Amino acid sequence: MKVLGEIKQRANDFCYGLEVKKMLAKDRIKEIKEDNRGIAVIEIILILVIVLGLVLIFRNNLKTMIDEIFSKIKGNQKKIVAPLS
């Protein structure tokens, strides 16, 4: 009988330990869900992905637009520099 009582006590201790671990795990999961420290990093990464996607989609249009802007700058260079001479 003494052995049976010892086994019951060990089983109860084991179950109690599992319950404590279960409660601690629930508390930790709740803390993780409420933690929002990494949200800013995720937002920045998503914005970068969107911007890079737009650049890849419209790269031909952007290239022609930039080439036109630089050709206008080079064409107007003499008009800008002439009064300074």
C-alpha contacts under 8 A as a table, 3 or more apart, distances in Angstrom:
res1	aa1	res2	aa2	distance
1	M	4	L	5.05
1	M	5	G	6.21
2	K	5	G	5.15
2	K	6	E	6.22
3	V	6	E	5.01
3	V	7	I	6.20
4	L	7	I	5.11
4	L	8	K	6.23
5	G	8	K	5.06
5	G	9	Q	6.17
6	E	9	Q	5.07
6	E	10	R	6.20
7	I	10	R	5.12
7	I	11	A	6.09
8	K	11	A	5.04
8	K	12	N	6.11
9	Q	12	N	5.06
9	Q	13	D	6.10
10	R	13	D	4.99
10	R	14	F	6.01
11	A	14	F	5.00
11	A	15	C	6.11
12	N	15	C	5.09
12	N	16	Y	6.00
13	D	16	Y	5.03
13	D	17	G	6.09
14	F	17	G	5.07
14	F	18	L	6.27
15	C	18	L	5.01
15	C	19	E	6.22
16	Y	19	E	5.07
16	Y	20	V	6.23
17	G	20	V	5.12
17	G	21	K	6.21
18	L	21	K	5.08
18	L	22	K	6.02
19	E	22	K	4.94
19	E	23	M	6.18
20	V	23	M	5.17
20	V	24	L	6.20
21	K	24	L	5.04
21	K	25	A	6.04
22	K	25	A	5.10
22	K	26	K	6.21
23	M	26	K	5.10
23	M	27	D	6.25
24	L	27	D	5.09
24	L	28	R	6.16
25	A	28	R	5.03
25	A	29	I	6.10
26	K	29	I	5.13
26	K	30	K	6.17
27	D	30	K	5.09
27	D	31	E	6.27
28	R	31	E	5.03
28	R	32	I	6.22
29	I	32	I	5.06
29	I	33	K	6.19
30	K	33	K	5.16
30	K	34	E	6.29
31	E	34	E	5.20
31	E	35	D	6.08
32	I	35	D	5.12
33	K	36	N	7.86
36	N	39	I	5.55
37	R	40	A	7.11
38	G	41	V	5.46
38	G	42	I	6.53
39	I	42	I	5.13
39	I	43	E	6.21
40	A	43	E	5.09
40	A	44	I	6.27
41	V	44	I	5.20
41	V	45	I	6.24
42	I	45	I	5.13
42	I	46	L	6.16
43	E	46	L	5.14
43	E	47	I	6.18
44	I	47	I	5.13
44	I	48	L	6.19
45	I	48	L	5.12
45	I	49	V	6.19
46	L	49	V	5.07
46	L	50	I	6.24
47	I	50	I	5.13
47	I	51	V	6.16
48	L	51	V	5.10
48	L	52	L	6.03
49	V	52	L	5.18
49	V	53	G	6.04
50	I	53	G	5.03
50	I	54	L	6.22
51	V	54	L	5.13
51	V	55	V	6.19
52	L	55	V	5.02
52	L	56	L	6.16
53	G	56	L	5.13
53	G	57	I	6.15
54	L	57	I	5.05
54	L	58	F	6.04
55	V	58	F	5.30
55	V	59	R	5.37
55	V	62	L	7.84
56	L	59	R	5.21
58	F	61	N	5.35
58	F	62	L	6.10
59	R	62	L	5.03
59	R	63	K	5.99
60	N	63	K	5.12
60	N	64	T	6.33
61	N	64	T	5.34
61	N	65	M	6.14
62	L	65	M	5.05
62	L	66	I	6.06
63	K	66	I	5.22
63	K	67	D	6.09
64	T	67	D	5.03
64	T	68	E	6.13
65	M	68	E	5.14
65	M	69	I	6.27
66	I	69	I	5.06
66	I	70	F	6.23
67	D	70	F	5.25
67	D	71	S	6.12
68	E	71	S	5.11
68	E	72	K	6.20
69	I	72	K	5.20
69	I	73	I	6.26
70	F	73	I	4.94
70	F	74	K	6.14
71	S	74	K	5.07
71	S	75	G	6.01
72	K	75	G	4.95
72	K	76	N	6.10
73	I	76	N	5.27
73	I	77	Q	6.02
74	K	77	Q	5.06
74	K	78	K	7.95
75	G	78	K	7.05
76	N	79	K	5.30
76	N	80	I	6.33
77	Q	80	I	5.17
77	Q	81	V	6.10
78	K	81	V	5.21
78	K	82	A	5.77
79	K	82	A	5.44
79	K	83	P	7.49
80	I	83	P	6.71
80	I	84	L	7.71
81	V	84	L	5.38
81	V	85	S	6.74
82	A	85	S	5.50
